[in-house]
Every structure is written in structure tokens, then in C-alpha cells.
């Protein structure tokens, strides 16, 4: 059977550009020039007869047709990768080993893993939890999900997501919204998370308020602060991504409409460039990038 398909190189350029958001980063991953990526995407658009991207400054944004086409292209590459490993490399296939911080793993990763495994049943995963970010050890894991400033030198660093920091509490401790809500928070019992950069001190200073004295429990993880807050122990200042499950099921509410832009972000740190990882590891990383940015 003859297949009416565009060249795979054009499709790879399209998929990488859609995932990474511009031709320059796609070129870095594909080890070609940005001009070559742009040319291949343009050739693909000409063959299909429709634009796949809107060019916005130095970024590219998928058109409606591009959004419709992308999942099929991703699935085709995934199926081809899995089939290749299955037929030719099953004996050498290794699990995807990744590490993430306890709070992130419990509140973000675990609720989403089943969907990934259902979509990719042939990929074995090994999840390692950590309390603090450490140096990447390629003997133990290939992928590290970190929260920080991105200035690590022990691996390839890929930005994932920046999150606001929000105050949350049990519904019974909800404060009245309005111009005095920061004052009310200053008088309330507050839980402190040790070792984070986005502290209550930063929160109050950002809104021009005097920094009140510490008056609540201190914990070493966001998960502990959220669990304590859900049990009425006080107000917690946490990343919105981590608080989302509690907000969605009503265990917590926002203490204030105010929020603080975090000085740190989520990153993927890998033992080598993304394109040098195994096909399974690349698929997992690309899934994480889409989930975090989507």
C-alpha cells in the first residue's frame, strides 16, 4: 500500500516546534539550524495546503488545524518508537527512571500517571521521591523534576512552569475579602515551610505590610503544610499547583485574593540532551512538558 505522507523530517520539525514553542529551540533539539526547521515546516504547510502555525514575534502558535493535527503526529511517532523497540530492542529496553520532590510527586505526578500509563502501556516507570533537590545521579535516575532557579550544571535543564504562591486555609478559617485581608492574615495563625524562598515575610513585604512574628507550626514540606491547613491548623503559603487538588475538592479555600509571583520555577533536569535520551524517556519528558504547560 502506498502512503501519501509528508517526509518524516518535516513532521519532526513540526512536532518539535509545536512542543517547544519556537524554531530555535526545535533546532537545538534536532541538531539543525533554525532556518532549516523553518524551511521544513513551511514545506509541510505547502504540501498540506494549510498553515499549521501563526508566527508571533519569535514564537510560533498552533493554528486550529495545527492543534487538530499535532496529536496524530505525536501518536504516530510514539507508535513507531514503541514498535521499533519492541521488535529490535526489547532485550535492551530500560525503564524510565525519574525523581521528583515528595510534595510534587504526591499532589501533581501521581494523579496523572495512570493516564500516561494507559496511553503507553509498554513503558515501565520507576519513580523516586526526594525531600530536597540533589545532584543528578545518572546511575539512579535519568530525569529529575526540580523546583528552583534553573542554575544547575549537573545536567540539561528544561523549563516547565512558573507558579504563583497563594495563601490557603480550611473553609472555617476563611477571611473576609477586601482591603484589610492582608491585615487579617497578619493576625491569623500561619504555617511556615522551612527552606523555601517564597516565605510569609516575602508575601507581606510585597504588599507593603509589616512582617508579623512567626506564630504557627514549622514544617519541611508543602505537603505537610497543606495537610495541616486542611485540618484547621492555620494558613499555608504554597504553590498554586500543589494546592489545586485541595481547592478543587473543597478541603481548602484561598485565604486571600492576593498572590505572590514565585522566584523559582519547575524544571526538568536530564542526564543529557533530550534527544539523547531513550525514546521512552523522551516520550515521558514531552508528556510532562505538555501537561505542565497545558
C-alpha positions in Angstrom: 0.0 0.0 0.0 1.3 3.4 -0.9 1.0 6.1 1.8 0.5 9.7 1.0 2.8 11.0 3.8 5.0 14.1 4.1 8.7 13.4 4.8 9.3 12.4 8.4 11.9 15.2 8.8 9.1 17.7 8.1 6.9 16.1 10.6 9.6 16.0 13.2 10.3 19.7 12.7 6.5 20.4 13.1 6.2 18.3 16.3 9.3 19.8 18.0 8.3 23.3 17.1 4.8 22.8 18.4 6.1 21.3 21.7 8.9 23.8 22.3 7.2 26.9 21.0 9.8 28.3 18.6 12.1 27.2 15.8 15.3 28.0 17.6 14.7 25.5 20.4 13.4 22.9 18.0 16.6 23.3 16.0 18.7 22.8 19.1 16.8 19.5 19.8 17.0 18.3 16.2 20.7 19.4 15.8 19.9 21.5 12.7 19.7 25.3 12.2 16.5 27.3 12.9 16.4 28.2 9.2 16.2 24.5 8.4 13.4 24.0 10.8 11.5 26.9 9.4 12.0 25.6 5.9 10.8 22.1 6.7 7.7 23.5 8.5 7.0 25.7 5.5 7.4 22.8 3.1 5.0 20.8 5.2 2.4 23.6 5.2 2.7 24.0 1.5 2.2 20.3 0.9 -0.8 20.2 3.2 -2.2 23.4 1.8 -2.9 25.0 5.2 -0.9 27.0 7.8 0.0 25.0 10.9 1.4 27.9 12.9 0.8 31.6 13.4 4.2 33.3 13.7 4.1 35.7 16.7 7.3 37.6 17.1 9.9 34.9 17.7 7.4 32.3 18.9 5.1 30.0 17.0 1.5 29.3 18.0 -0.5 26.4 16.6 -3.5 27.3 14.3 -6.7 25.4 14.9 -5.8 22.9 12.2 -2.3 22.6 13.7 -3.9 21.8 17.1 -6.0 19.1 15.4 -3.1 17.6 13.5 -0.5 17.5 16.3 -1.9 14.6 18.5 -2.0 12.3 15.5 1.6 13.2 14.6 2.7 12.6 18.2 0.9 9.3 18.3 2.5 8.2 15.1 6.0 8.9 16.4 5.2 7.2 19.7 3.8 4.1 18.0 6.8 3.9 15.6 9.2 4.3 18.6 7.5 1.6 20.6 7.3 -0.7 17.7 11.0 -0.3 16.9 12.0 -1.0 20.5 9.5 -3.9 20.7 10.8 -5.6 17.5 14.5 -4.8 17.7 15.5 -3.8 21.2 13.2 -5.4 23.8 16.2 -7.1 25.5 17.8 -3.7 26.0 14.8 -1.7 26.9 15.2 0.1 30.2 12.6 1.6 32.5 12.2 5.4 32.6 13.7 6.4 35.9 12.6 9.8 37.3 12.8 11.6 40.6 10.6 14.4 42.0 10.1 16.1 45.3 7.7 14.4 47.6 5.0 17.1 47.5 5.1 17.5 43.8 5.0 13.7 43.3 2.1 13.2 45.6 0.0 16.1 44.5 0.8 16.5 40.8 2.5 13.5 39.4 0.7 10.5 41.0 -2.8 11.7 40.0 -1.7 11.9 36.3 0.5 8.8 36.0 -2.4 6.4 35.2 -3.4 8.4 32.2 0.2 8.3 30.9 0.5 4.5 31.6 -2.9 3.8 30.0 -1.7 5.7 26.9 1.7 4.0 26.9 1.3 0.5 28.5 4.7 -0.7 27.1 6.7 1.9 29.1 8.0 0.9 32.5 8.4 3.7 35.0 10.5 4.0 38.2 9.6 6.9 40.5 12.0 8.1 43.2 10.9 10.6 45.8 13.1 13.2 47.5 12.7 15.8 50.1 15.3 18.2 48.6 16.8 18.6 45.2 20.2 16.9 45.0 22.9 16.4 42.3 21.7 14.3 39.4 23.0 10.7 39.7 22.6 9.0 36.3 23.2 5.6 37.9 19.9 6.0 39.8 17.7 8.1 37.5 17.7 9.8 34.2 15.1 12.6 34.8 14.8 14.9 37.7 11.8 17.3 38.3 13.2 20.2 40.3 12.0 23.4 41.7 14.5 26.2 41.8 16.2 29.0 39.8 17.3 26.7 37.0 21.0 27.4 37.5 22.1 23.8 37.7 25.2 22.4 36.0 24.8 18.7 36.5 22.5 18.1 33.5 20.5 19.6 30.7 17.8 21.9 32.1 14.4 22.4 30.5 11.9 25.0 31.9 8.5 23.6 32.8 6.3 26.1 34.6 6.3 29.1 36.9 3.6 29.1 39.6 2.1 31.8 41.8 2.3 31.3 45.6 -1.1 31.6 47.3 -2.4 31.6 50.9 -4.9 28.8 51.7 -6.8 27.7 54.7 -9.6 25.4 56.0 -13.1 26.9 55.0 -13.8 27.5 58.7 -10.9 29.9 58.8 -11.8 31.8 55.7 -11.2 35.6 56.0 -13.4 38.4 54.7 -12.2 39.6 51.3 -11.4 43.2 50.9 -8.7 45.9 51.5 -8.0 44.6 55.0 -7.4 41.0 54.2 -3.6 41.2 54.4 -4.1 42.7 57.9 -6.3 39.8 58.8 -3.7 37.3 57.6 -1.1 39.0 59.7 -3.2 38.4 62.8 -4.1 34.8 61.8 -2.1 31.6 62.7 0.3 30.9 59.8 2.2 27.7 59.0 5.8 28.1 57.9 7.6 25.9 55.4 11.3 25.7 56.1 13.9 26.1 53.3 11.6 27.8 50.7 12.3 31.2 49.1 8.7 32.3 48.9 8.0 33.0 52.6 5.4 34.8 54.6 8.0 37.5 55.0 8.2 37.9 51.2 4.4 37.9 51.0 3.8 40.6 53.5 6.7 42.8 52.2 5.4 42.6 48.6 2.1 44.2 49.8 3.8 46.9 51.9 2.8 45.3 55.2 5.0 45.0 58.3 6.2 41.4 58.8 4.4 39.8 61.7 6.2 37.5 64.1 6.1 33.7 63.4 3.1 32.2 65.3 2.4 28.7 63.8 3.9 25.3 63.2 7.0 24.9 61.0 7.3 22.0 58.6 9.8 20.9 55.9 7.4 20.1 53.1 4.5 21.8 51.3 2.5 18.5 51.6 2.7 18.7 55.4 1.7 22.4 55.4 -1.3 21.6 53.2 -2.4 18.7 55.3 -2.2 20.8 58.5 -4.1 23.6 56.9 -6.8 21.2 55.8 -7.2 20.2 59.4 -7.6 23.7 60.6 -4.1 24.3 62.0 -3.7 27.7 60.2 -3.0 29.4 56.9 -0.4 28.0 54.5 1.5 29.8 51.8 2.0 27.3 48.9 2.4 26.9 45.2 -0.9 27.0 43.4 -0.1 23.8 41.5 0.3 21.9 44.8 -2.8 23.5 46.4 -5.1 22.8 43.4 -6.3 19.3 44.5 -7.3 20.7 47.9 -9.1 23.7 46.4 -10.9 21.5 43.9 -12.4 19.2 46.4 -13.2 21.9 49.0 -10.8 20.9 51.7 -9.1 24.3 51.4 -10.1 27.8 50.2 -7.9 30.7 49.3 -7.3 32.9 52.3 -6.8 36.0 50.2 -7.2 37.1 46.6 -3.5 38.3 46.9 -0.8 36.1 45.5 3.0 36.2 45.2 4.9 35.5 42.0 7.4 32.8 42.9 11.1 33.5 42.4 11.6 29.8 41.5 10.1 27.6 38.8 9.7 23.9 37.9 12.4 22.4 35.6 13.3 19.1 34.1 16.9 18.2 34.6 18.1 15.3 32.4 21.3 13.3 32.3 21.9 14.5 28.7 20.1 16.5 25.9 16.5 15.4 25.5 17.2 14.0 22.1 20.0 11.8 23.6 17.6 10.0 26.0 15.9 6.8 25.2 12.7 7.0 23.1 10.6 6.1 26.2 12.3 8.8 28.3 11.8 11.4 25.6 8.1 10.5 25.4 7.8 10.8 29.2 9.6 14.2 29.2 7.5 15.5 26.3 4.3 14.4 28.1 5.4 16.3 31.3 6.2 19.4 29.3 2.7 19.3 27.7 1.0 18.6 31.0 2.8 21.4 32.8 2.4 24.0 30.1 -1.2 23.0 29.2 
